[in-house]
Structures are given as structure tokens and as C-alpha cells.
Amino acid sequence: MDFPPHLGSMPMHAITEIHGEPGLLERFRLEIQQFDADARTRLTAALDLAADLHRDDRRVREPYLNHLLRVAIRLMHHYQVRDVDVIVAGLLHDSVEDHPAELADGDAGTDQTAAALATLTARFGPRVATLVAAVTNPVYDPRRDRNTQYREHLAVSLEREPWARVIKVSDFTDNGVGVIHTIGPKVVSSARKYRPLVPLFRDLVGRPDTPLSPAVKRHIFGQLDLAEERFSAILDQPALPT
């Protein structure tokens, strides 16, 4: 497939709409050229694992891998992340939550999450596993509101892992700003889930120990503003006259 010469500067959702998964894969390939050979090998191995684990998963209109690619590309391009462990964790951030049994690699024990994290440790090192663990949702109490528990979990897990904040805000940006690209009932449910998180992410991103440059933080604040505008447009529409 032929791609335009400006693929490296195209907005990611434009690449998604026009070129689909092949376009995002090519954009990822372009982004990792800035790394040395060993880093490219690790990043490609993480992508291959993510593609295998999520091969049958979809997000409404697209393969789930598209989301993981955008998260990783955003880390490299917009956030200027050069820490390979962080990008690997970005590609695999949903792997333990969504596919613990496959990652557990035949471990029949009761704690498949622990076994899955052990697999990530063996393949990519303990730091990658720690970052993925920080953005992996726990088992929620069915008697309590799920979205409230989600916010509580993020506040605690991201408090102690500054680099996990960076991964999660890329994930949130793809889900939050990208809500405009979603269709069906998920539009409203996503807006309700994500709008209360905007103040949390503003606080976390703005902290001195969040390892991003001032320019990148300003970019993220702009994205959070845009997400909040879109959530409000979805949720605050005036009621129709009866």
C-alpha cells in the first residue's frame, strides 16, 4: 500500500479514517526509526505480542490494535517519550486486563493477573510489568458504582507511578478526545465515564514529578480542554420540548 509522504505529520484519527490499521502500522514504523536497533527490536516484539493478544478484539468500528498503536505513537510523537520501557508498556497497557489467561501461558493458578505480569516481566523486564500493573483495573465491587471505583483506582495507582500517568493520559486522550469518532450508545457512556477524570488528569500532569516538558504539558492541557468540551457537548444538551 502506498502512503502519502506527509504520513508522519498527519493526525492519528485522520490516518485511522483514511488508511486504517496499515497506515497506523506504517506511522509506528516511521516513529521507531529514531531509536537504535535494540530498542526497535523490543518495540517490534511488544507490538507483535499486542497484535497477537488483541487479534480478535474490536472497538466499535475498528480493530483494537488501532487504539494501542495511537497510544504508543502519541507517546513518541506528541509527548516526546524516548524511554523504551514506557512505550512498550503503552502498547501492552490493556494486555493483562483483557487477556490474562493468554499471557499466563498455561498457568492454571487462581491468580492469572500475577501470572500474566510475570510473563511480561520475563519478556520485557520488571519495569514494564510494573507500569502495566499500574494501569490495569482491579476487580471491582459489584455493589458500588463502577465509574467511581475506576476514578479511585486511578488516583491511587497513578499517584505513585509518574510514568504510568504519561501512559494513562495518552490512553485517556485517545478515548476522551476520540469520543467524537465513536458511534452508538458508547458515546454517552464513555462521556459519563471520562468527564469526571479531566480534573484528575490536569492535576497529575501538572505535578513537578510528571516527567514531561512544559511544552508537552501545555499540549496535554489543551487536549484535556478539548475532551471536556466534547463531553459537555454530548452530556449537556438541552432537553427537547415535549
C-alpha positions, 0 to 999 in steps of 0.5 A: 500500500502506498502512503502519502509522504506527509504520513508522519505529520498527519493526525492519528484519527485522520490516518485511522479514517483514511488508511486504517490499521496499515497506515497506523502500522506504517506511522509506528514504523516511521516513529521507531526509526529514531531509536537504535536497533535494540530498542526497535527490536523490543518495540517490534516484539511488544507490538507483535505480542499486542497484535497477537493478544488483541487479534480478535478484539474490536472497538466499535468500528475498528480493530483494537490494535488501532487504539494501542498503536495511537497510544504508543505513537502519541507517546513518541510523537506528541509527548516526546517519550524516548524511554523504551520501557514506557512505550512498550508498556503503552502498547501492552497497557490493556494486555493483562486486563483483557487477556490474562489467561493468554499471557499466563501461558498455561498457568492454571493458578487462581491468580492469572493477573500475577501470572500474566505480569510475570510473563511480561516481566520475563519478556520485557523486564520488571519495569514494564510489568510494573507500569502495566500493573499500574494501569490495569483495573482491579476487580471491582465491587459489584455493589458500588458504582463502577465509574467511581471505583475506576476514578479511585483506582486511578488516583491511587495507582497513578499517584505513585507511578509518574510514568504510568500517568504519561501512559494513562493520559495518552490512553485517556486522550485517545478515548476522551478526545476520540469520543467524537469518532465513536458511534452508538450508545458508547458515546454517552457512556464513555462521556459519563465515564471520562468527564469526571477524570479531566480534573484528575488528569490536569492535576497529575500532569501538572505535578513537578514529578510528571516527567514531561516538558512544559511544552508537552504539558501545555499540549496535554492541557489543551487536549484535556480542554478539548475532551471536556468540551466534547463531553459537555457537548454530548452530556449537556444538551438541552432537553427537547420540548415535549 
